[in-house]
Amino acid sequence: MNWDWDKLQENRQRQKKQTPSFRPEPGQDREERQDDASDPRRIFFNRRNGDGSGNGQGDGPHGPRFSQLRLPQGRLAIFVLLGLVVVWLLTGIYIVNPDEQGIVLRFGKYVRTEGPGPHFAWPMPIETVYKPQVTQVLRSEVGFRSVGQSTSFQQGQVRTMPEEASMLTGDENIVNVQFSVQYKIGDPVKYLFNVAAPTALVRNAAEAAMREVIGNSLIDSAITDGKLKIQSEATQLLQEILDRYGAGIKIIAVQLQDVHPPHEVIDAFKDVASAREDKSRIINEAEAYRNEILPKARGQAAAMRNQAEAYSATRVQNAEGEAARFDALRQEYEKAPKVTRQRLYYETAEDILSKSGEKVLMDGAAAGRVLPYLPLPGLASPRNADKAPKSVEKP
């Protein structure tokens, strides 16, 4: 125990010898010395420089260097403030993507619109930047809701909304209409600041527009062949409503997903629709048959008409030619009757004799004394052998 106490005392004395004592300068006030000794910055630099005195010019070997490294408090505050200002200004740099537009507000008032690329705006609270996606096509559903990520309209993948789908037609029939609306941002400034809930606005306006269009249509037209007209009218009316609201929304299309009567009478309507389809099919088949038969009949009638007209023109031309020939012959006969008769006789004899194959000439005296000449040798010629009468042998 005595050894331990002695050893502890030796360690304390050794530490006291190594620790530099504080020696104040002559004429220095005690309070000033205490303030300097309590200054944490001086204590830090004194310890770093190995000087245990409270001033920067103590007996330590590094006292003069401490006076050179000491900075005024005002200049340090300025450097810190400038650094904060630079960081604050750098926060005003922003980038607008290709599918976006930058809407800049200055103290809450719209000042400009920026296109894609890097830009600078005064950081908050001076300027605020909104970057809506102006090319993205949004979709709103009325009368149904898609389940999960499904975008196809199939049974089991949608949840019906009867309060939105039930509508009244122009002929006072109830019909369930389920449709979707595709739209995008047309004016980003109006879209951001004129409308609080654009999705709800589009859904409510689309429902109102579709109810008005369905109210002016018949149920048969809505179920069968009038869907394209209903879609076009609903798109135009919905765009007019949103323009009156100043929503800054552009409607791309309104697509009918399903139009059907209430479930209580859906079977009867299906039968009516099938009958209408059969009627349309039969009418189309009849029109196709008519379009096939009528051109053929018209062609045959035109051919017969052309043949009759040709025959009529031929007969008329021949008759007119014969009449003109006879009239010309009559005029010549009146001028020289004897010569004309002789010429007519010669022409007639020439015409008759030119058609006979073999000719035999006899004068009048010889012809009166002999039998009429028959061309018997000609009958036995090989050309007429098959025409010669066959001999019949008597038994």
Secondary structure by P-SEA (a helix, b strand, c coil): caaaaaaaaaaaaaaaaabbbbbbcccccaaaaaaaaacaaaaaaaaaaccccccccccccaaaaaaaacccaaaaaaaaaaaaaaaaaaacbbbbcccbbbbbbcccccccccccccccccccccbbbbbccccbbbbbbccccccccccccccccccccccccccccccbbbbbbbbbbbbccccccccccccccaaaaaaaaaaaaaaaaaaacccccccccaaaaaaaaaaaaaaaaaaaaccccccccccccccccccccaaaaaaaaaaaaaaaaaaaaaaaaaaacaaaaaaaaaaaaaaaaaaaaaaaaaaaaaaaaaaaaaaaaaacaaaaaaaaaaaaaaaaaaaccbbbbbcaaaaaccccccccccccccccccccbbbbbcc
